[in-house]
Amino acid sequence: MAATSQPGPTRRSAVRLWRPRRALSTEEHEVPDTAALNAVLAGATDAVMRAIVKAVRAAEGFDGPGGVFPAYGDLY
């Protein structure tokens, strides 16, 4: 019994799968609450900022093949 291979989707048909069925601009949508979105984005900004500051302050300097690389805490 010989196995027959079925051709896979062509590039054109594969691209067609990712296209939306109708344009988003033609649908009726509610206007999103931008104040709530801004509050979430501000909270995310604060969290990222605190994580970066914590990582910079916890970093340690090291001696590498290119020389001495001091950390922020070693300098200030």
JONORFEN-V908665 format. One record per pair of residues at least 24 apart in sequence whose ideal C-beta (glycine too) atoms are under 6 Angstrom apart, sorted by sequence separation. I is the first residue (numbers start at 0). J is the second residue. D is the distance in Angstrom with one decimal. If there is no record, write none. Layout:
i=[I,I]
j=[J,J]
d=[D,D]
//
This chain:
none
//
